[in-house]
Amino acid sequence: MSRPHSLLKFKKAQFVLSRVLTELTQNESVDPNYQLDLEFDREINALLERYGYDAQQAIALIKRHEALEDSLRMSPDGALAQIYFEILRKKQSKVEQKSKGLVT
């Protein structure tokens, strides 16, 4: 009667994991994409923290923005586009007034 060799399976998995970790460690120092990914990760986390968002909230904002862009692309003269551009115009006007010192 044979029994499973759990320790042997564990040691084999441990060895494979060790090799993969060694390979990843070697690659991260020479792969420019890895360095770019690290930089992006640091920057995005800093922005999330700065503005008080978590990852799910940021993704929801991006999806809403993409949906708005799709809607505007499909109907550039539609009601949604008019509302969107009116909001942008008001924001731009406030920014200009603020820069001229007219609004506090």
N, C-alpha and C positions, 0 to 999 in steps of 0.2 A: 504494500500500500504506500503510495507516495503522498507526500504532504507539500503544501506550497512553501516556497523558500522566500518569505517576506523580506528577510534581511538582505538576501541576494538582490531582489528587485529594488530595494531601497538603495543599496550601494551602487547598482547600475544607473539608476536615475540620478543619484548624487554625482556620479562621474560625468554623465552627459550634461547635467546642469553646470558643472564646473567648467567643462570645455566651452559651452555656449557663453558663459560669463566672461571667460578669458578672451574669447574671440570678440565679443562686444566691446570689452575694455580696450582692446587693441584698435578696433575700428573707430571708436569714438574720438581718438586723438588725431586721426588722419582724415576723417570724413568731413568735408566742409559742410555738407548738408546737415550733419548732426549738430555742428556748431551753430548753424543758422536756426535749427529747430530749438536749441537751448535758448538762444537769444530771444526768439519769438515767444517761447514759453515764459521767460522772465518778464518780458514787456507786457504780454497780455495779462499775466497775473497782477502786475503792478497797476495796470489800468483798471482791472476788476476791483481791486482793493481800493484804489483812489476814488472810484465812483460808487462804491458800495454795492456792486452787483456780484451775483454768483454766476457760475458757468451756464446754468439753465436759463437764467434771465438774459444773459448776453446772447445766447443762441436764439431765444425767442425774439429779441430785438432785431437780430440779423434776418430772421425768417420774415418778420413783418416788413422790414425794409425791402427785401427781395420781392415779396408779394406786391408791395406798392409799386416798385419799379416795373414789374410785369404788367400790372394794371395800367400804368401810364404808357407803357410801350404799346399795349393793345388798343388803347383809346386815349391818345394824347390830347384830344379836345373834349373829353368827357368831364362829367361833374367832379369826379375824384381828382382829376388833374387840375381843375380850376381851384378846388379847395386847397390842394397841396401847394400850388404856386402862390395863392393868396397868403397862406401861412408863411411861406418863404419870403415873400415881399414884405410882410409885416416885421418879421425877424430882422431882415436886412435894414429896414427903416429904423428899427430900434438901435441896431448896432451903429448905424451912421449918426443918429442923434446922440447916442452915448459918446461916440468919439468926438463930437463937436461940443460936448458938455451941456447939451440941452436936456438930457434925461439923467436922473440920478438913480 
